[in-house]
Amino acid sequence: MSLPSQSVIEFRNISYRLPDGRELLHDLNLEIQSGETIVLLGRSGSGKTTTLKLINDLLTPSQGDLRVGGRMTREWDPIRLRRHIGYVIQDVGLFPHFTVNRNIALVPKIENWPAARIAQRVQELLQLVGLDPAIASRYPRELSGGQRQRVGVARALAADPPILLMDEPFGALDPITRAELQREFLALQNRLQKTVVFVTHDLREALLLGTRIALLESGRLTTVQTPAEFLTSTEPLTAAYKNAFGTDFETRRQRDRL
Amino acid sequence: MNLWQFILQNRTEILELTLEHLWLVGISTTLAVLIGIPLGIAITRWPALNKPILGGANIIQTIPSLALFGFLLPAPWIGARADRLAILALALYALLPLIRNTYAGIKGVDRAVVEAGRGMGMTDRQLLLQVELPLALGVIIAGVRVATVISVGLATIAAAIGAGGLGEYIFRGLAMVNNQVILAGAIPAAAMALLADVSLGWLEKHLSPQ
């Protein structure tokens, strides 16, 4: 990557326990560099989503230091921190009583942008995620799954946050739409160079989209590897993953060369 | 003399009592909405308040209405006038459906929607006013509907303590063993309950998010 690397998100000895004492994350150490797409890979209950929610302070670490943009999360005003970070989730979470237009305009609006700038930004974003501007006046229930997910991405990008958190954003889509959105994500990411933290349990998606893959298992970070390293690794858990998903993988680098 | 003639003959008084009835129900329901909805919101924010508030409203509901009117009689200012007393008692009865439906409506909003809003940096106030309340509105109106219909019926008992309303005819008819007099009070009351039910039902349907 041409940009000078700089750690944007830094986990240092992070543990997270539920009030009942159950530990969901144990001693996590991870540095996420500016402009990279780090994929948190793991099975259900491995702590991927928990890790993600610590970043935008929806959850607070029980132990350890977590820095975002060089500042500890507990020193941030949580509202400011979250508006600095785009958030896309699997169920999209579009507001059903808002039109597409108002959904996308949400963060600019609560940030008190002038109306003309918001309107212009919404048009830009619809184009960016490949949506027909005519759907701006529709409600989420009138859209297809793929369109809804695109609106979700546009909404997360609205205030141009440097960081994007994506929690299995393409998980509920049919395979063809998913492949389409994955391709668009790569093209978008090449243009925007956001720092992306992407949660998935799908190894193919991880290899395709990630610049690095962080493998989680039972609340512990086992390895952090590039897709190429992942493919040649003999580490047991990595190998188990590859076995489960068969052969013939495509990585982001290969895709970029095409 | 048939019922229709009786009603025609007494139409001025019936109209007066109907308006009085409407006033008792209107003021008490408004009061209950102003107290019940904020309480319902409060218990979604502070779960520790959930049990005492819902429990309290539940206990009030179990008190027989005549007894409640009696309990409130010695209260200062309130007990001094029958209509004040009736309004307070009716408002207390209306609290439970309002608190419960506000709470259930907000709790029933899709978790993903609320989480997305919070994750994007909405404040609690913005979440409440822009997301939770609009999405819970249908359920809250359903609570208002139930409370209103209950109030219209209960308000007939207010006549027993001299607060007026259509109950006057019902009690008078009972004392005279005259069905016509009872019906002259009961029919307008039933019509009022039906009307409230239908119109608030329409509102509920049109304000619910699809």
Interface residues (C-beta under 8 A of the other chain):
Chain A: K53 N56 L58 P78 I79 R80 L81 R82 R83 H84 G86 Y87 I89 Q90 D91 V92 G93 L94 F95 P96 H97 L106 V107 I110 Y139 R141 R155 A156 L165
Chain B: D110 A112 V113 V114 E115 A116 G117 R118 G119 M120 G121 M122 T123 Q126 Q130 V131 P134 L135 P209 Q210
